Amino acid sequence: MKEEKKILKNSLKKLVNRFGREDFVSALIQNPEKGQLNEIALSNIKDNHYLKKAKIDEVKITSCQKTIKEGKTLEPVIIRKYEKGYEVVVGRVRYQAALKEKLEKIPVIEVQLDDEESLLFMFTEISDRKTLNIYELALICDALKKEFNYKNKELAEYLDQSPSQISNLLKILDLPEEILVDISTNRLSYGHAKTISRLGKEEALKAVATIHEKNLSVRDTELLIKGETREEKVAPKVEETSSSEVKEDSLKVDGLKVTLTFKDEKALAEGIKRLNKYIKRKKIVLK
């Protein structure tokens, strides 16, 4: 374990003052004194070694490639010295797009950061980002805990969450690689990931296949894990009809299974009330 200094615990104000808390990346680009604006050969830059496991949505990369092809100015990639060259700190999408376009040089801002500062820098940027990448955030939290002995409570305070939410975030790292790719490329939401993180590998893979096949919501996924369906949990199968009126000849009876059709949830409630009146003489009540 590296020497413990824990900027968040001992001097969070120092971190905030240095990097800023609101849109600090833009502030850094607009204030060159905080970093050195330059152009560097792409071959001297590597992807971030903490985040390289997190795949990037190809749609985002393609969009950035379009910007490059149109000759527009590429926003600088923020880098730091790492090993014999540099690594990306912020701007992984732009970096990957530049690689695909085979650019020789890209605009960069070099910042002087050690490993812990680099993690905290990314921690701040990713948590502020509108399109949050949960997998990247989980990887950073994991590294801060393992390399610098941060506690869930400390990370939770900075993210304005509970320690249990940090625990849930870290659990997704135990999911199979195929699922983590879906999470990092936004094919699965954090809600889906959290729901299936309690499953074993094979069960989780089967659940994800069903989520994609049936386009399940997080709530439907929770019911799937419990071995239930929304229809079983809420009411008989609902299908669209033009009226909230329910007639006796609109019922399909197959043995003991009855299928009802309603326009919406309101019609469903009204329909059940009416049906209870029809079958009250048999002392059967639908719930």
C-alpha positions in Angstrom: 0.0 0.0 0.0 1.3 3.4 -0.9 2.0 6.0 1.8 -1.3 7.3 3.1 -1.9 11.0 2.7 -5.6 11.1 1.8 -6.2 14.5 0.3 -10.0 14.1 0.6 -9.7 13.5 4.3 -7.0 15.9 5.3 -7.4 18.7 2.9 -10.5 18.5 0.6 -10.4 22.3 0.4 -6.9 22.1 -1.1 -8.2 19.8 -3.8 -11.2 22.0 -4.5 -9.1 25.1 -4.6 -6.6 23.5 -6.9 -8.9 21.9 -9.4 -12.2 23.8 -8.9 -15.5 22.0 -8.2 -17.8 23.2 -10.9 -16.9 22.4 -14.5 -13.2 22.5 -13.5 -12.0 20.9 -16.7 -13.3 23.9 -18.8 -11.8 26.2 -16.2 -8.5 24.5 -16.6 -8.6 24.8 -20.4 -9.5 28.5 -20.2 -6.7 29.2 -17.7 -3.4 28.0 -19.2 -1.5 28.9 -16.0 -3.0 25.8 -14.4 -1.5 23.6 -17.0 0.7 23.7 -20.1 -1.2 23.9 -23.4 0.8 22.1 -26.1 0.7 19.6 -29.0 2.3 16.2 -28.5 2.8 13.2 -30.7 -0.1 10.8 -30.2 2.4 7.9 -30.1 3.8 9.2 -26.8 0.4 9.1 -25.1 -1.3 6.0 -23.6 -4.8 5.4 -22.3 -5.3 5.9 -18.6 -4.0 2.7 -16.8 -6.7 3.0 -14.1 -9.6 3.3 -16.6 -8.5 1.4 -19.7 -10.8 -1.6 -18.7 -13.8 0.7 -19.2 -14.8 0.5 -22.8 -16.1 3.7 -24.5 -19.3 4.0 -26.4 -18.5 3.7 -30.1 -21.2 6.3 -30.9 -19.3 8.9 -28.9 -16.0 8.0 -30.6 -17.7 8.2 -34.1 -19.2 11.6 -33.2 -15.7 12.9 -32.2 -14.2 11.5 -35.4 -16.8 13.5 -37.4 -15.6 16.6 -35.6 -12.0 15.8 -36.6 -12.9 15.1 -40.2 -14.8 18.4 -40.4 -11.6 20.2 -39.5 -12.9 21.6 -36.2 -10.6 22.4 -33.4 -10.3 19.4 -31.0 -10.6 20.2 -27.4 -7.4 19.5 -25.6 -6.8 16.2 -23.9 -5.6 16.5 -20.3 -2.5 14.4 -19.7 0.1 13.7 -17.1 3.6 12.2 -17.2 3.4 8.4 -16.8 6.3 5.9 -17.1 8.3 6.9 -20.2 5.6 9.0 -21.8 2.2 10.4 -20.9 -1.3 9.0 -20.1 -4.7 10.5 -20.6 -6.3 11.9 -17.5 -9.4 13.5 -19.1 -10.5 13.1 -22.7 -10.5 9.4 -23.4 -13.1 9.8 -26.1 -11.1 12.4 -28.0 -7.9 10.3 -27.5 -9.6 7.1 -29.0 -11.1 9.2 -31.9 -7.6 10.6 -32.7 -6.2 7.1 -32.7 -8.8 5.9 -35.2 -8.2 8.9 -37.4 -4.4 8.2 -37.2 -3.5 11.8 -36.2 0.1 12.5 -35.6 -0.3 15.1 -32.9 -3.2 16.3 -30.7 -3.7 19.4 -28.5 -3.0 18.6 -24.8 -2.8 20.2 -21.4 -0.2 18.7 -19.2 -0.9 18.7 -15.5 1.5 17.8 -12.7 -0.3 15.0 -10.7 0.9 12.0 -8.8 -1.2 8.8 -8.7 -3.5 9.9 -5.9 -4.0 13.3 -7.3 -4.7 11.9 -10.7 -7.4 9.6 -9.3 -9.0 12.4 -7.4 -8.9 14.7 -10.4 -10.7 12.0 -12.5 -13.0 11.3 -9.5 -14.1 14.9 -9.6 -14.5 15.2 -13.3 -16.4 12.0 -13.8 -18.8 12.6 -10.9 -19.5 16.1 -12.4 -20.0 14.8 -15.9 -23.5 14.9 -17.3 -23.1 11.5 -18.9 -21.7 9.7 -15.9 -19.8 6.5 -16.6 -20.5 4.3 -13.6 -17.9 1.7 -14.4 -15.1 4.4 -14.6 -16.3 5.8 -11.3 -16.3 2.3 -9.7 -12.7 1.7 -10.9 -11.5 5.0 -9.4 -13.2 4.3 -6.0 -11.7 0.8 -6.0 -8.2 2.2 -6.7 -8.5 4.9 -4.0 -9.5 2.2 -1.5 -6.9 -0.3 -2.4 -3.9 2.0 -3.1 -4.6 4.9 -0.6 -6.8 3.2 2.0 -9.8 5.5 1.5 -13.0 4.4 3.2 -16.5 4.2 1.7 -17.6 6.9 4.1 -15.0 9.4 2.9 -15.8 8.7 -0.8 -19.5 8.9 0.0 -19.2 12.3 1.6 -17.5 13.8 -1.4 -20.2 12.3 -3.8 -23.0 13.3 -1.4 -24.1 9.7 -1.2 -24.3 7.1 1.6 -21.5 4.5 2.3 -24.0 1.7 1.2 -24.3 3.4 -2.2 -20.5 3.3 -2.6 -20.6 -0.4 -1.6 -23.3 -1.0 -4.3 -21.1 0.9 -6.8 -18.1 -1.3 -6.1 -20.2 -4.5 -6.4 -20.6 -4.1 -10.1 -16.8 -4.7 -10.5 -17.5 -8.4 -9.7 -19.8 -8.7 -12.7 -18.6 -10.6 -15.8 -16.6 -8.6 -18.3 -19.3 -8.9 -21.0 -21.7 -7.1 -18.6 -19.2 -4.5 -17.6 -18.8 -3.6 -21.3 -22.6 -3.0 -21.5 -22.5 -0.8 -18.4 -19.5 1.3 -19.6 -21.1 1.8 -23.1 -24.5 2.7 -21.6 -26.3 -0.4 -22.8 -27.2 -1.1 -19.2 -28.1 1.5 -16.6 -26.6 1.6 -13.1 -30.0 0.5 -11.8 -29.9 -2.7 -13.9 -26.3 -3.3 -12.9 -27.1 -2.9 -9.2 -30.0 -5.3 -9.5 -28.0 -8.1 -11.1 -24.8 -7.6 -9.1 -26.2 -10.0 -6.5 -26.3 -12.9 -9.0 -23.7 -15.5 -9.9 -22.0 -15.2 -13.3 -24.3 -17.5 -15.3 -27.4 -16.1 -13.7 -26.3 -12.6 -14.4 -25.5 -13.3 -18.0 -28.9 -14.9 -18.5 -30.6 -11.9 -16.8 -28.8 -9.4 -19.1 -29.8 -11.4 -22.2 -33.4 -11.2 -21.1 -33.1 -7.5 -20.3 -31.9 -6.8 -23.8 -34.4 -9.1 -25.5 -37.4 -7.8 -23.7 -36.2 -4.2 -23.1 -36.9 -4.6 -19.4 -37.0 -1.6 -17.1 -35.1 -1.7 -13.7 -38.4 -2.6 -12.0 -39.1 -5.4 -14.4 -35.6 -6.6 -13.8 -36.1 -6.7 -10.1 -39.2 -8.8 -10.6 -37.3 -11.1 -13.0 -34.7 -11.7 -10.3 -37.5 -12.6 -7.8 -39.0 -15.0 -10.3 -42.1 -12.8 -10.9 -43.5 -10.7 -13.7 -45.1 -7.3 -13.6 -48.4 -9.0 -14.7 -48.3 -11.4 -11.8 -47.3 -8.7 -9.3 -49.8 -6.0 -10.4 -52.8 -7.4 -12.2 -54.0 -9.6 -15.1 -52.5 -9.0 -18.5 -53.3 -5.6 -19.8 -53.8 -5.0 -23.5 -55.1 -1.9 -25.3 -58.8 -1.6 -26.0 -60.9 1.4 -27.0 -63.1 1.5 -23.9 -62.9 1.1 -20.2 -66.2 -0.9 -20.3 -65.7 -4.6 -19.7 -68.4 -6.9 -21.0 -68.9 -10.6 -20.1 -68.3 -11.6 -23.7 -64.8 -9.9 -23.7 -63.4 -12.5 -21.4 -61.3 -15.4 -22.6 -61.4 -18.4 -20.3 -58.9 -21.2 -20.7 -59.4 -23.7 -17.8 -58.8 -21.5 -14.7 -56.8 -18.9 -16.6 -58.7 -15.7 -17.4 -57.2 -13.0 -19.8 -58.7 -9.5 -19.5 -58.1 -6.5 -21.8 -58.1 -2.9 -20.6 -57.1 0.5 -22.1 -54.8 1.6 -19.2 -54.3 1.3 -15.4 -57.3 3.5 -14.7 -59.5 1.3 -16.8 -58.0 -1.7 -15.1 -59.1 -0.5 -11.7 -62.6 0.3 -12.9 -62.8 -3.0 -14.8 -61.9 -5.0 -11.7 -64.5 -3.2 -9.7 -67.2 -4.0 -12.3 -66.1 -7.6 -12.6 -66.4 -8.1 -8.9 -70.1 -7.1 -9.2 -70.6 -9.6 -12.1 -69.2 -12.5 -10.2 -70.1 -11.6 -6.6 -72.8 -14.3 -6.7 -70.0 -16.9 -6.9 -68.2 -15.2 -4.0 -65.0 -14.7 -6.1 -63.1 -11.4 -5.8 -60.3 -10.3 -8.1 -57.4 -8.6 -6.5 
